[in-house]
Amino acid sequence: MQKLSYKNEIANNRVKFLNTKNELKKAKSMLKKETMFESEQVILTFKLRTHNTSYASDLFSISEKDLLMKFIDILDCEIDAKILEIETKLMVG
């Protein structure tokens, strides 16, 4: 039963990663259409959560188009690696 619960958990993580890849693809498509130096639609915001609360304050944001495109490419590759790792765990047992 514990093994089944573990497999369900990592399968759910795989779905989350696949959904994130889809959102990254949408964001990249939006960025490709923009002509300004800074994106008006896609903004990456880093937050800080302190003292085990649900409140998080913004640390900084990035909206520069080319930097965001590079970041999306890196994230996409890293997510592919995680998905492969999860799929291997699911097949092996």
C-alpha positions in Angstrom: 0.0 0.0 0.0 2.8 2.4 0.8 4.5 1.6 -2.5 1.2 2.5 -4.3 0.9 5.7 -2.4 4.5 6.6 -3.4 3.8 5.9 -7.0 0.7 8.0 -7.0 2.6 10.9 -5.4 5.4 10.9 -8.0 2.8 10.4 -10.8 1.1 13.5 -9.5 4.4 15.3 -9.5 4.9 14.3 -13.2 1.6 15.8 -14.1 2.5 19.1 -12.3 5.8 19.2 -14.3 3.9 18.5 -17.6 1.5 21.3 -16.7 4.4 23.7 -16.0 6.0 22.8 -19.3 2.8 23.8 -21.0 2.6 27.1 -19.2 6.3 27.8 -20.0 5.5 27.1 -23.7 2.6 29.6 -23.6 4.8 32.2 -21.9 7.6 31.8 -24.5 5.0 32.2 -27.3 3.8 35.4 -25.7 7.4 36.7 -25.3 8.2 36.0 -29.0 5.3 38.3 -30.0 6.5 41.2 -27.8 8.6 43.9 -29.4 9.7 45.9 -26.3 12.8 45.4 -24.2 10.7 44.5 -21.2 7.7 42.2 -21.3 4.4 43.6 -20.4 2.8 40.2 -20.1 5.4 37.8 -18.7 7.1 38.8 -15.5 9.1 36.4 -13.2 8.7 37.4 -9.6 10.8 35.9 -6.7 9.0 35.9 -3.4 10.2 35.4 0.2 8.1 33.5 2.7 9.2 34.1 6.3 8.3 32.7 9.7 6.3 29.7 8.3 3.4 31.8 7.2 1.4 31.8 4.0 2.3 35.4 3.3 5.1 36.0 0.9 6.6 39.3 0.0 8.1 40.1 -3.4 11.9 40.2 -3.5 12.4 41.3 -7.1 10.9 40.8 -10.6 12.4 40.2 -14.0 10.6 41.3 -17.1 13.5 41.6 -19.6 12.4 39.6 -22.6 15.7 37.9 -23.6 16.5 37.0 -20.1 13.1 35.5 -19.6 13.4 33.4 -22.8 16.7 32.0 -21.6 15.3 31.2 -18.2 12.3 29.4 -19.8 14.7 27.3 -21.9 16.8 26.3 -18.8 13.7 25.5 -16.8 12.3 23.5 -19.7 15.4 21.3 -19.9 15.5 20.8 -16.1 11.9 19.8 -16.1 12.5 17.3 -18.9 15.2 15.7 -16.8 12.9 15.5 -13.7 10.1 14.0 -15.8 12.5 11.4 -17.1 13.6 10.6 -13.6 10.0 10.2 -12.4 9.1 8.0 -15.4 12.1 5.8 -14.6 11.0 5.5 -11.0 7.5 4.6 -12.1 8.7 1.9 -14.5 11.3 0.4 -12.2 9.0 0.1 -9.2 
